[in-house]
Amino acid sequence: MQLSAFMKIFRSLELAKEFYQLSRNVKLPPHLKDQFLRSSASVALNLSEGNAKQSEREKYRFYEIAHGSFRESVTILDLEGVNEEKIRATADRLGANLYKLTRALSAKQEKAP
């Protein structure tokens, strides 16, 4: 993996951990709180697991799962009208990082024979 790609995953993983920590303090109904914590933790866990995989295809699969979990988390925030500035700003940065990460790996796979 190139250094720039490694730095993207590192930044994304750090943002995902920060997002999870902020998620713990969000007030939500119990049925959504549990789902929200699981989906926000899934982002960091799948980024970490994907980073340990050797093949680009496996990495991409785990990063896509992380991106899906992220979208689930943001949808829960939207459903409940959570507009707390810090978690929203972190979510914006994390979402952009995940998009770039998955897009770069997707383009790489399209070029592969």
Buried (B, 14 or more C-beta within 10 A) or exposed (E): EEEEBEEBBEBBBBBBBBBBEBBEEBEBEEEBBEBBBEBBBBBBBBBBBBBEBEEBEEBBBBBBBBBBBBBBBBEBBEEBEBEEEEBEEBBEBBBEBBEEBBEBBEEBEEEEE
